[in-house]
Amino acid sequence: MSTAGTRICAVCDRPIRTGGREFIRHSASGARPSDWAHDLLDPACKPVRVGAR
């Protein structure tokens, strides 16, 4: 369940508690929200490997 204002990491799909990096997507109308990711080397970010063998 997501609450208003909670930023979700685009890499691991987990909530970002502190810090974070913003990736601004270009939109002429401003309709696309920015993507967020955990800070580099943040232990809370555990990417899911898709197609791993």
PDB file of N, CA, C and O in Angstrom, chain B, residues numbered from 101:
ATOM      1  N   MET B 101       0.849  -1.177   0.000  1.00  0.00           N
ATOM      2  CA  MET B 101       0.000   0.000   0.000  1.00  0.00           C
ATOM      3  C   MET B 101       0.891   1.236   0.000  1.00  0.00           C
ATOM      4  O   MET B 101       1.840   1.319   0.780  1.00  0.00           O
ATOM      5  N   SER B 102       0.595   2.177  -0.854  1.00  0.00           N
ATOM      6  CA  SER B 102       1.388   3.398  -0.977  1.00  0.00           C
ATOM      7  C   SER B 102       0.622   4.577  -0.395  1.00  0.00           C
ATOM      8  O   SER B 102      -0.590   4.700  -0.573  1.00  0.00           O
ATOM      9  N   THR B 103       1.349   5.435   0.299  1.00  0.00           N
ATOM     10  CA  THR B 103       0.712   6.642   0.828  1.00  0.00           C
ATOM     11  C   THR B 103       1.157   7.825  -0.001  1.00  0.00           C
ATOM     12  O   THR B 103       2.173   7.758  -0.693  1.00  0.00           O
ATOM     13  N   ALA B 104       0.412   8.896   0.062  1.00  0.00           N
ATOM     14  CA  ALA B 104       0.749  10.095  -0.708  1.00  0.00           C
ATOM     15  C   ALA B 104       2.127  10.602  -0.295  1.00  0.00           C
ATOM     16  O   ALA B 104       2.436  10.700   0.893  1.00  0.00           O
ATOM     17  N   GLY B 105       2.943  10.919  -1.283  1.00  0.00           N
ATOM     18  CA  GLY B 105       4.259  11.446  -1.000  1.00  0.00           C
ATOM     19  C   GLY B 105       5.342  10.399  -0.848  1.00  0.00           C
ATOM     20  O   GLY B 105       6.515  10.750  -0.718  1.00  0.00           O
ATOM     21  N   THR B 106       4.990   9.133  -0.861  1.00  0.00           N
ATOM     22  CA  THR B 106       5.989   8.074  -0.758  1.00  0.00           C
ATOM     23  C   THR B 106       6.676   7.912  -2.103  1.00  0.00           C
ATOM     24  O   THR B 106       6.014   7.748  -3.128  1.00  0.00           O
ATOM     25  N   ARG B 107       8.000   7.958  -2.101  1.00  0.00           N
ATOM     26  CA  ARG B 107       8.761   7.764  -3.339  1.00  0.00           C
ATOM     27  C   ARG B 107       9.145   6.293  -3.426  1.00  0.00           C
ATOM     28  O   ARG B 107       9.634   5.710  -2.459  1.00  0.00           O
ATOM     29  N   ILE B 108       8.918   5.701  -4.594  1.00  0.00           N
ATOM     30  CA  ILE B 108       9.230   4.296  -4.835  1.00  0.00           C
ATOM     31  C   ILE B 108      10.431   4.220  -5.766  1.00  0.00           C
ATOM     32  O   ILE B 108      10.478   4.917  -6.779  1.00  0.00           O
ATOM     33  N   CYS B 109      11.401   3.377  -5.428  1.00  0.00           N
ATOM     34  CA  CYS B 109      12.621   3.223  -6.216  1.00  0.00           C
ATOM     35  C   CYS B 109      12.289   2.567  -7.561  1.00  0.00           C
ATOM     36  O   CYS B 109      11.616   1.538  -7.610  1.00  0.00           O
ATOM     37  N   ALA B 110      12.766   3.171  -8.641  1.00  0.00           N
ATOM     38  CA  ALA B 110      12.536   2.632  -9.983  1.00  0.00           C
ATOM     39  C   ALA B 110      13.382   1.396 -10.246  1.00  0.00           C
ATOM     40  O   ALA B 110      13.123   0.669 -11.205  1.00  0.00           O
ATOM     41  N   VAL B 111      14.392   1.140  -9.412  1.00  0.00           N
ATOM     42  CA  VAL B 111      15.288   0.001  -9.601  1.00  0.00           C
ATOM     43  C   VAL B 111      14.765  -1.240  -8.890  1.00  0.00           C
ATOM     44  O   VAL B 111      14.741  -2.328  -9.465  1.00  0.00           O
ATOM     45  N   CYS B 112      14.344  -1.074  -7.630  1.00  0.00           N
ATOM     46  CA  CYS B 112      13.968  -2.251  -6.840  1.00  0.00           C
ATOM     47  C   CYS B 112      12.500  -2.278  -6.414  1.00  0.00           C
ATOM     48  O   CYS B 112      12.062  -3.251  -5.801  1.00  0.00           O
ATOM     49  N   ASP B 113      11.740  -1.244  -6.720  1.00  0.00           N
ATOM     50  CA  ASP B 113      10.313  -1.165  -6.371  1.00  0.00           C
ATOM     51  C   ASP B 113      10.045  -1.126  -4.874  1.00  0.00           C
ATOM     52  O   ASP B 113       8.970  -1.530  -4.432  1.00  0.00           O
ATOM     53  N   ARG B 114      10.999  -0.651  -4.091  1.00  0.00           N
ATOM     54  CA  ARG B 114      10.817  -0.520  -2.646  1.00  0.00           C
ATOM     55  C   ARG B 114      10.751   0.960  -2.283  1.00  0.00           C
ATOM     56  O   ARG B 114      11.277   1.796  -3.018  1.00  0.00           O
ATOM     57  N   PRO B 115      10.109   1.300  -1.155  1.00  0.00           N
ATOM     58  CA  PRO B 115      10.033   2.708  -0.749  1.00  0.00           C
ATOM     59  C   PRO B 115      11.408   3.276  -0.411  1.00  0.00           C
ATOM     60  O   PRO B 115      12.278   2.570   0.097  1.00  0.00           O
ATOM     61  N   ILE B 116      11.587   4.555  -0.699  1.00  0.00           N
ATOM     62  CA  ILE B 116      12.822   5.253  -0.365  1.00  0.00           C
ATOM     63  C   ILE B 116      12.579   5.992   0.938  1.00  0.00           C
ATOM     64  O   ILE B 116      11.758   6.907   0.991  1.00  0.00           O
ATOM     65  N   ARG B 117      13.287   5.602   1.985  1.00  0.00           N
ATOM     66  CA  ARG B 117      13.091   6.192   3.315  1.00  0.00           C
ATOM     67  C   ARG B 117      13.844   7.512   3.475  1.00  0.00           C
ATOM     68  O   ARG B 117      13.285   8.487   3.979  1.00  0.00           O
ATOM     69  N   THR B 118      15.097   7.550   3.052  1.00  0.00           N
ATOM     70  CA  THR B 118      15.899   8.773   3.180  1.00  0.00           C
ATOM     71  C   THR B 118      16.694   8.994   1.902  1.00  0.00           C
ATOM     72  O   THR B 118      17.054   8.042   1.209  1.00  0.00           O
ATOM     73  N   GLY B 119      16.959  10.244   1.603  1.00  0.00           N
ATOM     74  CA  GLY B 119      17.775  10.568   0.433  1.00  0.00           C
ATOM     75  C   GLY B 119      17.078  10.215  -0.857  1.00  0.00           C
ATOM     76  O   GLY B 119      15.885  10.467  -1.030  1.00  0.00           O
ATOM     77  N   GLY B 120      17.829   9.632  -1.751  1.00  0.00           N
ATOM     78  CA  GLY B 120      17.302   9.229  -3.047  1.00  0.00           C
ATOM     79  C   GLY B 120      17.779  10.155  -4.146  1.00  0.00           C
ATOM     80  O   GLY B 120      18.146  11.303  -3.897  1.00  0.00           O
ATOM     81  N   ARG B 121      17.768   9.639  -5.368  1.00  0.00           N
ATOM     82  CA  ARG B 121      18.162  10.410  -6.549  1.00  0.00           C
ATOM     83  C   ARG B 121      16.944  10.584  -7.435  1.00  0.00           C
ATOM     84  O   ARG B 121      16.194   9.635  -7.665  1.00  0.00           O
ATOM     85  N   GLU B 122      16.750  11.787  -7.928  1.00  0.00           N
ATOM     86  CA  GLU B 122      15.611  12.095  -8.791  1.00  0.00           C
ATOM     87  C   GLU B 122      16.052  12.087 -10.245  1.00  0.00           C
ATOM     88  O   GLU B 122      17.077  12.670 -10.598  1.00  0.00           O
ATOM     89  N   PHE B 123      15.271  11.423 -11.081  1.00  0.00           N
ATOM     90  CA  PHE B 123      15.502  11.403 -12.520  1.00  0.00           C
ATOM     91  C   PHE B 123      14.303  12.085 -13.168  1.00  0.00           C
ATOM     92  O   PHE B 123      13.199  11.541 -13.200  1.00  0.00           O
ATOM     93  N   ILE B 124      14.548  13.290 -13.683  1.00  0.00           N
ATOM     94  CA  ILE B 124      13.465  14.079 -14.252  1.00  0.00           C
ATOM     95  C   ILE B 124      13.249  13.656 -15.701  1.00  0.00           C
ATOM     96  O   ILE B 124      14.168  13.694 -16.518  1.00  0.00           O
ATOM     97  N   ARG B 125      12.028  13.257 -15.999  1.00  0.00           N
ATOM     98  CA  ARG B 125      11.674  12.889 -17.374  1.00  0.00           C
ATOM     99  C   ARG B 125      11.108  14.122 -18.066  1.00  0.00           C
ATOM    100  O   ARG B 125      10.289  14.840 -17.492  1.00  0.00           O
ATOM    101  N   HIS B 126      11.536  14.363 -19.275  1.00  0.00           N
ATOM    102  CA  HIS B 126      11.062  15.537 -20.004  1.00  0.00           C
ATOM    103  C   HIS B 126       9.605  15.357 -20.397  1.00  0.00           C
ATOM    104  O   HIS B 126       9.201  14.320 -20.923  1.00  0.00           O
ATOM    105  N   SER B 127       8.837  16.393 -20.127  1.00  0.00           N
ATOM    106  CA  SER B 127       7.450  16.416 -20.543  1.00  0.00           C
ATOM    107  C   SER B 127       7.067  17.879 -20.756  1.00  0.00           C
ATOM    108  O   SER B 127       7.148  18.686 -19.830  1.00  0.00           O
ATOM    109  N   ALA B 128       6.659  18.213 -21.952  1.00  0.00           N
ATOM    110  CA  ALA B 128       6.302  19.596 -22.262  1.00  0.00           C
ATOM    111  C   ALA B 128       5.143  20.080 -21.393  1.00  0.00           C
ATOM    112  O   ALA B 128       5.084  21.255 -21.031  1.00  0.00           O
ATOM    113  N   SER B 129       4.231  19.182 -21.061  1.00  0.00           N
ATOM    114  CA  SER B 129       3.074  19.575 -20.259  1.00  0.00           C
ATOM    115  C   SER B 129       3.335  19.414 -18.761  1.00  0.00           C
ATOM    116  O   SER B 129       2.573  19.930 -17.944  1.00  0.00           O
ATOM    117  N   GLY B 130       4.397  18.707 -18.396  1.00  0.00           N
ATOM    118  CA  GLY B 130       4.671  18.464 -16.980  1.00  0.00           C
ATOM    119  C   GLY B 130       3.835  17.339 -16.405  1.00  0.00           C
ATOM    120  O   GLY B 130       3.770  17.176 -15.187  1.00  0.00           O
ATOM    121  N   ALA B 131       3.189  16.554 -17.269  1.00  0.00           N
ATOM    122  CA  ALA B 131       2.284  15.503 -16.810  1.00  0.00           C
ATOM    123  C   ALA B 131       3.015  14.257 -16.303  1.00  0.00           C
ATOM    124  O   ALA B 131       2.444  13.476 -15.542  1.00  0.00           O
ATOM    125  N   ARG B 132       4.282  14.062 -16.721  1.00  0.00           N
ATOM    126  CA  ARG B 132       5.016  12.867 -16.287  1.00  0.00           C
ATOM    127  C   ARG B 132       5.784  13.163 -15.009  1.00  0.00           C
ATOM    128  O   ARG B 132       6.600  14.084 -14.975  1.00  0.00           O
ATOM    129  N   PRO B 133       5.536  12.400 -13.970  1.00  0.00           N
ATOM    130  CA  PRO B 133       6.285  12.621 -12.725  1.00  0.00           C
ATOM    131  C   PRO B 133       7.729  12.123 -12.862  1.00  0.00           C
ATOM    132  O   PRO B 133       8.040  11.318 -13.740  1.00  0.00           O
ATOM    133  N   SER B 134       8.582  12.606 -11.997  1.00  0.00           N
ATOM    134  CA  SER B 134       9.981  12.174 -11.981  1.00  0.00           C
ATOM    135  C   SER B 134      10.087  10.752 -11.440  1.00  0.00           C
ATOM    136  O   SER B 134       9.250  10.308 -10.654  1.00  0.00           O
ATOM    137  N   ASP B 135      11.126  10.051 -11.873  1.00  0.00           N
ATOM    138  CA  ASP B 135      11.443   8.744 -11.310  1.00  0.00           C
ATOM    139  C   ASP B 135      12.442   8.949 -10.182  1.00  0.00           C
ATOM    140  O   ASP B 135      13.218   9.905 -10.202  1.00  0.00           O
ATOM    141  N   TRP B 136      12.426   8.056  -9.201  1.00  0.00           N
ATOM    142  CA  TRP B 136      13.335   8.129  -8.064  1.00  0.00           C
ATOM    143  C   TRP B 136      14.076   6.809  -7.904  1.00  0.00           C
ATOM    144  O   TRP B 136      13.559   5.751  -8.265  1.00  0.00           O
ATOM    145  N   ALA B 137      15.272   6.872  -7.370  1.00  0.00           N
ATOM    146  CA  ALA B 137      16.057   5.673  -7.080  1.00  0.00           C
ATOM    147  C   ALA B 137      16.804   5.898  -5.769  1.00  0.00           C
ATOM    148  O   ALA B 137      17.094   7.032  -5.388  1.00  0.00           O
ATOM    149  N   HIS B 138      17.105   4.799  -5.092  1.00  0.00           N
ATOM    150  CA  HIS B 138      17.921   4.896  -3.882  1.00  0.00           C
ATOM    151  C   HIS B 138      19.275   5.503  -4.224  1.00  0.00           C
ATOM    152  O   HIS B 138      19.702   5.457  -5.378  1.00  0.00           O
ATOM    153  N   ASP B 139      19.949   6.067  -3.237  1.00  0.00           N
ATOM    154  CA  ASP B 139      21.312   6.560  -3.426  1.00  0.00           C
ATOM    155  C   ASP B 139      22.208   5.388  -3.799  1.00  0.00           C
ATOM    156  O   ASP B 139      21.922   4.242  -3.454  1.00  0.00           O
ATOM    157  N   LEU B 140      23.298   5.684  -4.507  1.00  0.00           N
ATOM    158  CA  LEU B 140      24.242   4.638  -4.886  1.00  0.00           C
ATOM    159  C   LEU B 140      24.767   3.927  -3.640  1.00  0.00           C
ATOM    160  O   LEU B 140      25.043   4.567  -2.626  1.00  0.00           O
ATOM    161  N   LEU B 141      24.900   2.635  -3.717  1.00  0.00           N
ATOM    162  CA  LEU B 141      25.401   1.767  -2.639  1.00  0.00           C
ATOM    163  C   LEU B 141      24.529   1.760  -1.398  1.00  0.00           C
ATOM    164  O   LEU B 141      24.995   1.371  -0.327  1.00  0.00           O
ATOM    165  N   ASP B 142      23.273   2.179  -1.512  1.00  0.00           N
ATOM    166  CA  ASP B 142      22.348   2.111  -0.378  1.00  0.00           C
ATOM    167  C   ASP B 142      21.973   0.648  -0.169  1.00  0.00           C
ATOM    168  O   ASP B 142      21.467   0.012  -1.094  1.00  0.00           O
ATOM    169  N   PRO B 143      22.208   0.094   1.024  1.00  0.00           N
ATOM    170  CA  PRO B 143      21.908  -1.327   1.255  1.00  0.00           C
ATOM    171  C   PRO B 143      20.407  -1.649   1.167  1.00  0.00           C
ATOM    172  O   PRO B 143      20.038  -2.816   1.036  1.00  0.00           O
ATOM    173  N   ALA B 144      19.550  -0.639   1.236  1.00  0.00           N
ATOM    174  CA  ALA B 144      18.120  -0.879   1.144  1.00  0.00           C
ATOM    175  C   ALA B 144      17.668  -1.218  -0.277  1.00  0.00           C
ATOM    176  O   ALA B 144      16.578  -1.754  -0.474  1.00  0.00           O
ATOM    177  N   CYS B 145      18.515  -0.903  -1.272  1.00  0.00           N
ATOM    178  CA  CYS B 145      18.171  -1.158  -2.666  1.00  0.00           C
ATOM    179  C   CYS B 145      18.694  -2.520  -3.083  1.00  0.00           C
ATOM    180  O   CYS B 145      19.903  -2.738  -3.165  1.00  0.00           O
ATOM    181  N   LYS B 146      17.778  -3.428  -3.345  1.00  0.00           N
ATOM    182  CA  LYS B 146      18.137  -4.778  -3.777  1.00  0.00           C
ATOM    183  C   LYS B 146      17.405  -5.059  -5.080  1.00  0.00           C
ATOM    184  O   LYS B 146      16.283  -5.565  -5.078  1.00  0.00           O
ATOM    185  N   PRO B 147      18.060  -4.721  -6.208  1.00  0.00           N
ATOM    186  CA  PRO B 147      17.404  -4.912  -7.509  1.00  0.00           C
ATOM    187  C   PRO B 147      17.004  -6.361  -7.753  1.00  0.00           C
ATOM    188  O   PRO B 147      17.705  -7.292  -7.358  1.00  0.00           O
ATOM    189  N   VAL B 148      15.885  -6.527  -8.399  1.00  0.00           N
ATOM    190  CA  VAL B 148      15.409  -7.849  -8.768  1.00  0.00           C
ATOM    191  C   VAL B 148      16.008  -8.183 -10.126  1.00  0.00           C
ATOM    192  O   VAL B 148      15.846  -7.421 -11.079  1.00  0.00           O
ATOM    193  N   ARG B 149      16.686  -9.294 -10.219  1.00  0.00           N
ATOM    194  CA  ARG B 149      17.293  -9.693 -11.501  1.00  0.00           C
ATOM    195  C   ARG B 149      16.265 -10.461 -12.311  1.00  0.00           C
ATOM    196  O   ARG B 149      15.816 -11.535 -11.908  1.00  0.00           O
ATOM    197  N   VAL B 150      15.905  -9.914 -13.433  1.00  0.00           N
ATOM    198  CA  VAL B 150      14.936 -10.551 -14.320  1.00  0.00           C
ATOM    199  C   VAL B 150      15.687 -11.429 -15.301  1.00  0.00           C
ATOM    200  O   VAL B 150      16.653 -10.990 -15.925  1.00  0.00           O
ATOM    201  N   GLY B 151      15.247 -12.661 -15.437  1.00  0.00           N
ATOM    202  CA  GLY B 151      15.868 -13.580 -16.376  1.00  0.00           C
ATOM    203  C   GLY B 151      17.176 -14.176 -15.888  1.00  0.00           C
ATOM    204  O   GLY B 151      17.939 -14.721 -16.686  1.00  0.00           O
ATOM    205  N   ALA B 152      17.451 -14.082 -14.593  1.00  0.00           N
ATOM    206  CA  ALA B 152      18.703 -14.646 -14.039  1.00  0.00           C
ATOM    207  C   ALA B 152      18.631 -16.166 -14.067  1.00  0.00           C
ATOM    208  O   ALA B 152      17.568 -16.754 -13.869  1.00  0.00           O
ATOM    209  N   ARG B 153      19.758 -16.783 -14.312  1.00  0.00           N
ATOM    210  CA  ARG B 153      19.797 -18.251 -14.349  1.00  0.00           C
ATOM    211  C   ARG B 153      20.629 -18.780 -13.235  1.00  0.00           C
ATOM    212  O   ARG B 153      20.781 -19.994 -13.100  1.00  0.00           O
TER     213      ARG B 153
END
